[in-house]
Amino acid sequence: MATTKIWKIKGNMYAAIPKVISYAKNPEKTTSEKGMLASGINCDIRTAAREFIYTKQHFGKTDQILAWHGYQSFKHNEVTPELAHRIGILTAQELWGDRFQVVVATHLDKNHLHNHFVVNSVSCVDGLKFYASKETYQEMRNVSDRLCREFNLSYIPSPKQGNTRSYGEWDAAQKGQPTKRDLIRKDIDDAVKGALSWKEFLHTLSAMGYEVNTEGKYAKLRPKDSPRYFRFDKLGGSYTEAAIRERIRRAGTYVPKQPYKKHVQYKGTFQRKKKVSGFRALYFRYCYQLGILRKRPRRIYVTAAMREDLKEIEKMAEDRRFLTQHGITDSRQLYAHMEQSVKAYTALNTIRKKLEAQCRENPENSALQTQLETTKKEMKEKAKSIKLCSRIEDRTKRMKENLTNQRKEQNHERRSRSSQRDNNRHTEGHG
């Protein structure tokens, strides 16, 4: 059975073409007991690189795609080196031999024998260029499989277009064994389950030992000790970046139900508490929507941005205590408190500098040392107060925006479910 693949070669013509041909016909990889298994079609294998370049110069096509590099891989212990090379030559002659220069080399350095093809992108007959496509790749698969059948070798029945699995993956699938891609998909599924956001999902994969690269056009990941990357979108429709983001969003759409706690009833009268308003009310509402505070068991819609704040519960609780302690309910009071804290910090800093100078002059004066420590402690409290005011200012803006987006997404989700139910009823009615 032979699996096939082909890809383009670009770069500097005078460097890229000799490099890929040298790699293909490397004597350390192609030499068998009967000699070197490397051949040229429409060119001499010894001068193939120069002939490729001459053809390009002759027709004035020396840029963009320089050549095509393909391979044809056979099942372990199913074919001899000489037969593998013969099939490679027959494949290349049928696909490209009438118009293009081709180098065919059989590599023996792996557990499975495989052929390498280097095809000049410019025809030596008419100067037209060769462009690989799904159709030409499918033709390559068909020719390879037909030749395998003719030589009584195994092949993949009914190959699908675009299927570029290696033989090892195909064979493992036939035996019911997990492939490398299967293991990667399982790890991705596990990472999605525990992630609250795309960022946390990537962090989880890194903790699993994966190297993740999201800087290019396509996000990709590389397992530990693996020489190659795997693109997310090549793992299946549920594993593209967009699909994973949606899975993460839906996985955290609803906070699980909490066990209902029976309320204890008291007899007597209680003083009615003043209704909470302003920033404190915003914090209470936000925490309620996150499922931290809850009047009764219910399913609550939570957006991805809100789920990020679940990791800052302690800070949000500290913010609420600060607002309650200082009676701050709106932006005006918050700014006033921050301004007062800044002035107090500045004044304390002036006192600190004087006390430090006095302590240097009188190092044995314990009263000055105590006063200095007290001043530093007060400065630390004021600095924390300034920090909290700044954090609350930023957080309240974000909370308002998140609650607005939550309502929009929740309404969209309801409309989608309603539309789906209507479609289902319509389908059942026609059935």
C-alpha positions in Angstrom: 0.0 0.0 0.0 1.4 3.5 -0.9 0.4 6.8 0.6 1.2 10.0 -1.3 1.6 13.7 -0.8 3.0 16.7 -2.7 3.9 20.2 -1.8 5.4 23.3 -3.4 9.1 24.6 -3.2 9.7 28.3 -3.2 12.7 30.6 -2.5 15.9 31.4 -4.2 16.1 29.3 -7.4 19.9 28.8 -7.2 19.7 27.6 -3.6 16.3 25.9 -3.2 16.4 23.6 -6.3 19.9 22.1 -5.6 19.0 21.7 -1.9 15.8 19.7 -2.5 17.4 17.6 -5.2 20.4 16.9 -3.0 18.1 15.9 -0.2 16.1 13.5 -2.5 19.1 11.7 -4.0 21.3 11.7 -0.8 23.5 8.6 -1.2 23.2 7.8 2.5 19.5 7.4 2.1 19.2 5.9 -1.4 22.1 3.4 -1.7 21.1 -0.3 -1.6 23.2 -3.5 -2.2 22.5 -3.1 -5.9 23.5 0.6 -6.2 22.0 4.0 -5.8 18.2 4.1 -6.3 17.9 7.6 -7.8 16.8 8.3 -11.4 16.1 11.2 -13.7 13.2 11.5 -16.1 13.9 14.0 -19.0 17.1 14.9 -17.2 20.4 13.3 -16.1 20.3 12.5 -12.3 23.9 13.8 -12.0 23.1 17.3 -13.4 19.4 17.5 -12.6 19.7 20.7 -10.6 21.5 22.6 -13.5 19.0 21.3 -16.0 16.0 22.4 -13.9 17.5 25.9 -13.7 18.4 26.0 -17.4 14.8 25.2 -18.3 13.5 28.0 -16.1 15.9 30.5 -17.6 15.2 29.4 -21.1 11.4 30.1 -20.7 11.9 33.1 -18.4 10.0 31.6 -15.5 12.4 31.8 -12.6 10.2 33.0 -9.7 7.2 32.0 -7.5 6.8 28.2 -7.4 10.2 26.6 -8.4 9.4 22.9 -8.1 7.1 20.4 -6.5 8.3 17.9 -3.9 6.2 14.7 -3.4 6.5 11.3 -1.7 5.1 7.8 -2.1 5.3 5.7 1.0 4.9 1.9 1.1 3.9 -0.5 3.8 6.7 -1.9 6.0 8.2 -5.1 4.7 5.8 -5.3 1.7 8.1 -4.2 -1.1 11.8 -4.5 -2.0 13.9 -1.3 -2.6 14.1 -2.1 -6.3 10.4 -2.7 -6.8 9.6 0.5 -4.8 11.9 2.5 -7.1 10.4 0.9 -10.2 6.9 1.8 -9.1 8.2 5.4 -8.4 9.6 5.7 -11.9 6.3 4.3 -13.5 4.3 6.8 -11.3 6.4 9.8 -12.3 6.4 8.8 -16.0 2.7 8.5 -16.2 2.0 11.7 -14.3 4.7 14.1 -15.5 7.1 12.2 -17.9 5.6 13.6 -21.1 6.4 17.2 -20.3 8.4 17.7 -17.1 11.8 17.0 -15.7 11.5 14.7 -12.6 14.0 13.3 -10.1 12.8 10.0 -8.5 14.7 8.7 -5.4 13.9 5.8 -3.1 14.9 6.3 0.6 15.8 3.3 2.6 16.6 5.0 5.9 13.2 4.5 7.5 11.2 1.5 8.6 9.0 1.9 5.5 10.5 2.4 2.1 9.4 5.6 0.3 10.0 7.5 -2.9 10.7 11.2 -3.3 9.7 13.1 -6.4 11.1 16.5 -7.4 9.2 17.9 -10.3 10.3 21.0 -12.2 7.4 23.5 -12.2 8.3 24.6 -15.8 7.7 22.1 -18.7 10.9 21.4 -20.7 8.6 20.9 -23.7 6.3 23.9 -23.9 7.4 26.1 -21.0 4.0 26.0 -19.3 3.9 25.7 -15.5 2.6 22.8 -13.5 0.2 23.7 -10.6 -0.9 21.0 -8.2 -4.6 21.0 -7.2 -7.0 18.6 -5.6 -7.7 17.1 -9.0 -4.0 16.5 -9.8 -3.4 15.2 -6.3 -6.3 12.8 -6.7 -4.8 11.6 -10.0 -1.5 11.0 -8.2 -3.4 8.8 -5.6 -5.3 6.9 -8.4 -2.1 6.2 -10.4 -0.2 5.1 -7.3 -3.0 2.8 -6.1 -3.5 1.3 -9.5 0.2 0.4 -9.8 0.0 -1.1 -6.3 -2.8 -3.3 -7.4 -0.9 -4.4 -10.5 2.1 -5.5 -8.4 -0.2 -7.2 -5.8 0.5 -4.6 -3.1 -2.1 -3.4 -0.5 -3.7 0.0 -1.0 -6.4 2.1 0.6 -9.8 1.3 -0.9 -11.9 4.3 -2.0 -9.4 7.0 -1.0 -11.0 10.4 -0.1 -9.8 13.6 -1.7 -7.6 15.6 0.6 -6.8 12.6 2.8 -3.1 13.0 3.6 -2.8 10.5 6.5 0.4 8.6 6.7 0.4 4.8 6.4 1.0 4.5 10.1 -2.2 6.5 10.9 -4.2 4.6 8.4 -2.9 1.2 9.6 -3.6 2.1 13.2 -7.1 3.2 12.3 -7.7 -0.2 10.6 -6.5 -2.0 13.7 -8.6 0.1 16.1 -5.5 1.6 17.7 -5.3 5.3 18.6 -3.3 7.5 16.2 -1.2 10.5 17.1 -4.1 12.8 15.9 -6.6 10.8 18.0 -4.4 11.4 21.1 -4.1 15.1 20.3 -7.9 15.4 19.8 -8.5 13.8 23.2 -6.1 16.2 24.9 -7.8 19.1 23.2 -11.2 17.8 24.4 -9.9 17.5 28.0 -8.4 21.1 27.8 -11.7 22.5 26.5 -13.7 21.0 29.4 -11.6 22.7 32.0 -11.1 26.1 30.2 -13.0 29.3 30.9 -11.4 31.1 27.9 -9.3 30.6 24.8 -6.3 32.0 26.7 -6.8 29.5 29.5 -7.2 26.7 27.0 -3.8 27.4 25.5 -2.3 27.6 28.9 -3.7 24.1 29.7 -2.3 22.7 26.5 1.1 24.2 27.4 0.9 22.6 30.9 0.2 19.2 29.1 3.5 19.5 27.3 2.3 21.0 24.0 4.1 23.8 22.2 1.3 26.1 20.8 1.9 28.7 18.0 -0.9 31.1 17.2 1.2 33.8 15.5 0.8 32.6 11.9 -2.3 32.4 9.7 -3.3 29.1 11.3 -3.0 28.1 14.9 -1.0 24.9 15.4 0.4 22.8 18.2 3.3 20.4 18.6 3.2 17.5 21.1 6.2 17.0 23.4 9.1 15.3 21.6 7.4 15.5 18.2 9.4 16.9 15.3 6.4 18.5 13.6 3.4 20.8 14.3 -0.2 19.9 13.8 -2.7 22.5 12.6 -5.9 22.7 14.6 -8.0 23.0 11.4 -6.5 19.8 10.0 -7.7 17.8 13.0 -11.3 18.0 12.0 -14.2 20.4 11.9 -14.7 20.5 15.7 -11.0 21.4 16.2 -10.6 24.7 14.2 -9.8 27.7 16.3 -13.3 29.1 15.8 -15.0 25.8 16.7 -12.9 25.4 19.9 -13.7 29.0 20.9 -17.4 28.3 20.5 -17.1 25.0 22.4 -15.4 26.8 25.3 -18.1 29.5 25.2 -21.0 26.9 25.2 -19.2 24.7 27.8 -19.4 27.6 30.3 -22.7 29.0 29.1 -24.6 27.8 32.1 -23.3 27.6 35.7 -24.3 24.2 37.1 -27.2 24.1 39.6 -26.3 24.4 43.2 -28.1 22.3 45.9 -31.1 24.1 47.3 -30.7 25.1 50.9 -33.8 25.3 53.1 -34.2 28.8 54.7 -34.5 28.9 58.4 -37.6 30.9 59.6 -37.3 33.2 62.6 -40.1 34.8 64.6 -40.0 38.4 65.6 -39.4 41.7 64.0 -36.2 42.9 62.2 -35.1 46.3 61.2 -35.5 46.7 57.5 -32.1 47.2 55.8 -31.6 50.1 53.5 -31.7 49.1 49.8 -28.2 48.7 48.3 -27.5 51.0 45.3 -24.6 52.4 43.2 -21.4 50.5 42.9 -22.2 48.0 45.7 -25.5 47.1 43.8 -23.5 46.6 40.6 -21.0 44.3 42.4 -23.9 42.2 44.0 -25.7 41.9 40.6 -22.5 40.9 38.8 -21.6 38.2 41.4 -25.2 37.0 41.3 -24.9 36.5 37.5 -21.6 34.7 37.9 -23.4 32.3 40.3 -21.4 33.3 43.3 -24.4 34.8 45.1 -27.8 33.1 44.5 -31.3 33.4 45.9 -32.4 30.1 44.5 -31.2 27.3 42.2 -31.3 28.4 38.6 -29.4 28.2 35.3 -27.5 31.3 34.7 -26.1 32.4 31.3 -22.4 33.5 31.6 -20.3 35.0 28.8 -16.7 34.1 28.2 -15.6 37.6 29.4 -17.5 37.1 32.6 -16.0 33.7 33.2 -12.6 35.3 33.2 -13.6 37.3 36.3 -14.4 34.0 38.1 -10.7 33.8 38.7 -10.7 37.1 40.6 -13.4 36.3 43.1 -11.2 37.2 46.1 -10.3 40.6 44.5 -14.0 41.3 43.8 -14.9 40.5 47.4 -12.2 42.9 48.6 -13.6 45.6 46.3 -17.0 45.2 47.8 -15.7 45.4 51.4 -13.8 48.5 50.5 -16.9 50.2 49.0 -19.0 49.3 52.1 -16.3 50.4 54.6 -16.0 53.8 53.0 -19.6 54.3 51.9 -18.7 54.8 48.3 -21.7 54.4 45.9 -20.8 56.3 42.7 -17.9 57.6 40.6 -17.9 61.1 42.3 -17.3 59.6 45.7 -14.7 57.2 44.4 -12.7 60.0 42.7 -13.0 62.1 45.9 -11.7 59.2 48.1 -8.8 58.5 45.6 -7.8 62.2 45.6 -7.9 62.4 49.4 -5.7 59.2 49.6 -3.2 60.7 47.1 -2.9 63.9 49.1 -2.5 61.9 52.4 0.1 59.7 50.8 2.1 62.7 49.5 2.0 64.3 53.0 3.1 61.1 54.7 5.9 60.6 52.2 7.3 64.1 53.2 7.1 63.1 56.9 8.8 59.8 56.1 11.8 61.5 54.5 12.2 63.9 57.5 12.0 61.0 59.9 14.6 58.9 58.0 17.0 61.9 58.1 16.4 62.2 61.8 16.9 58.5 62.3 20.3 58.7 60.5 21.4 61.5 62.9 20.0 59.7 66.0 20.2 56.0 65.2 19.6 55.1 68.9 16.4 57.0 69.3 13.7 54.3 69.4 10.8 56.8 69.5 11.8 58.1 66.1 12.1 54.5 64.7 8.6 53.7 66.0 7.2 56.8 64.4 8.9 56.0 61.1 7.5 52.5 61.1 4.0 53.8 61.8 4.3 56.4 59.0 5.4 53.7 56.5 2.5 51.5 57.6 0.0 54.4 57.0 1.6 55.0 53.6 1.2 51.4 52.7 -2.5 51.6 53.6 -3.0 54.8 51.5 -1.2 53.2 48.6 -3.5 50.2 48.8 -6.5 52.5 48.9 -5.3 54.3 45.8 -4.8 50.9 44.0 -8.2 49.7 45.0 -9.9 52.9 43.8 -8.1 52.6 40.4 -9.0 48.9 40.2 -12.7 49.5 41.0 -12.9 52.3 38.4 -11.7 49.9 35.7 -13.7 46.9 37.0 -17.0 48.8 37.2 -16.7 49.9 33.5 -15.9 46.4 32.5 -18.7 44.9 34.6 -21.3 47.2 33.0 -20.1 46.3 29.5 -20.1 42.6 30.3 -23.6 42.7 31.7 -24.8 44.4 28.5 -23.1 41.8 26.3 -24.5 39.1 28.5 -28.1 40.3 27.8 -27.4 40.4 24.1 -25.9 36.9 23.9 -28.6 35.5 26.1 -31.3 37.0 23.9 -29.5 35.6 20.8 -29.3 32.2 22.4 -33.0 32.2 23.2 -33.9 33.2 19.7 -31.6 30.5 18.3 -33.3 27.8 20.5 -36.7 29.1 19.6 -35.9 29.0 15.9 -34.5 25.5 16.2 -37.7 24.3 18.0 -39.9 25.9 15.3 -37.8 24.1 12.6 -38.1 20.8 14.4 -41.9 21.2 14.6 -42.1 22.1 11.0 -40.0 19.0 10.0 -42.1 16.7 12.2 -45.3 18.2 10.7 -44.2 17.4 7.2 -43.0 14.0 8.2 
